[in-house]
Amino acid sequence: MPERQNTTTPEDRAEAAARDLVDRGLPVTARAVREAAGVRMAVAAQTARAWKEATAEQPDVVVPEVPEDVSSRLAAIWADAYRAAHAAVRPERDKLAASVEALEAEVEGLTTAVGAVEDERDKLAGDAEAAQAAAAEAIARAEAAEQSAREAQSRAASIEGERDRLAAQVAALIERIPTPNEAATDS
C-alpha cells in the first residue's frame, strides 16, 4: 500500500482551526486562526472573514425552555446519580474522617510532648546557667585563695628572712658579750 502524503492545504488547516475555535467558545479572529493553524496571516484573515460572513447569514436559533417532563426526568436522573455517588464515596469519606480524627489526636499528643520537652529543655538550660555561674564563682574563689596563698607564702618568706637576719644579729651580739672568764681577764 503506498504511503499517503499530507495533502492538507493551508486553507483546510485554517478552516479546521476556525471550527475548533468555535467549538471551544473562542472568537474566530485572524490572529487566533493563524496561531491555531500555523498559516500565513493572509490565509488566516481570509478564513476568519469567510467564517464571519457565513455565520452572519445564519439566523440566530432561539432555544426554547426545557419541557417540564424533560426537566423532571433530568432532576430524577440527577438525584439518582447524586445518591449513587454519595453512597460510593461515603465509606471512603468516613474512613478519611476517622483518619483525620486519629491524626488530630496524635498531633495533640505530640504537641503536649513537645511542650514537655521544651519545658525540660528550659529547666535544664536554667540549671546549666546556674551551674556555670556556680563554677565561675568557685573558680573565682579558687583564684582568690591561690592569690592569698601566694601572698601568705611571700609574707612567710619575708618573715623567715627577717627572722634569719635577726637571729644573725642576736648571734653577733651574743658573740660580742664577754664570757665570765674573758671579763675577768680584761679587768
C-alpha positions, 0 to 999 in steps of 0.5 A: 500500500503506498504511503499517503502524503499530507495533502492538507492545504493551508486553507483546510488547516485554517478552516479546521482551526476556525471550527475548533475555535468555535467549538471551544467558545473562542472568537474566530479572529485572524490572529487566533486562526493563524496561531491555531493553524500555523498559516500565513496571516493572509490565509488566516484573515481570509478564513476568519472573514469567510467564517464571519460572513457565513455565520452572519447569514445564519439566523440566530436559533432561539432555544426554547425552555426545557419541557417540564417532563424533560426537566423532571426526568433530568432532576430524577436522573440527577438525584439518582446519580447524586445518591449513587455517588454519595453512597460510593464515596461515603465509606471512603469519606468516613474512613478519611474522617476517622483518619483525620480524627486519629491524626488530630489526636496524635498531633495533640499528643505530640504537641503536649510532648513537645511542650514537655520537652521544651519545658525540660529543655528550659529547666535544664538550660536554667540549671546549666546557667546556674551551674556555670555561674556556680563554677565561675564563682568557685573558680573565682574563689579558687583564684582568690585563695591561690592569690592569698596563698601566694601572698601568705607564702611571700609574707612567710618568706619575708618573715623567715628572712627577717627572722634569719637576719635577726637571729644573725644579729642576736648571734653577733651580739651574743658573740660580742658579750664577754664570757665570765672568764674573758671579763675577768681577764680584761679587768 
